[in-house]
């Protein structure tokens, strides 16, 4: 069975645009997984920890045969392959991969919360997700496009 999943990608260290592009290619090489769509790259201000570089963000739609937690494990392994170090919450990183949505599954487990709890509040997720799947439904929250006004004041710049 093939599942639809959406993954947020972000980086702000070591040529972040190159990191995000390479991560998209890495996602396409995951077992039983292919990238069905990828958004443009976006430059966004960091949230939380001040004094760090801007982030480059994107969202990818995946078609995968992996179960949700197996996909999460593959995403965490990919982050590690890219040199991700979890030194400070919301701190700088070479790569951040967040599982946003997996089919219309709702989960609240210690390792995995679906949909991602803050996805509808972050321009760096809502805007690129709306680019590739505006009618995508966030369980319990409506369509992605409906959340664009909620993030309209957050700084985000589409890159070419």
Secondary structure by P-SEA (a helix, b strand, c coil): cbbbbbbbbbbcccaaaaaaaaaaaaaaacccccccccccbbbbcccccccccccccbbbbbbccccaaaaaaaaaaaaaaacccccccccccccccccccccccccccccccccccccccccccaaaaaacccccccccccccccccccccccbbbbcc
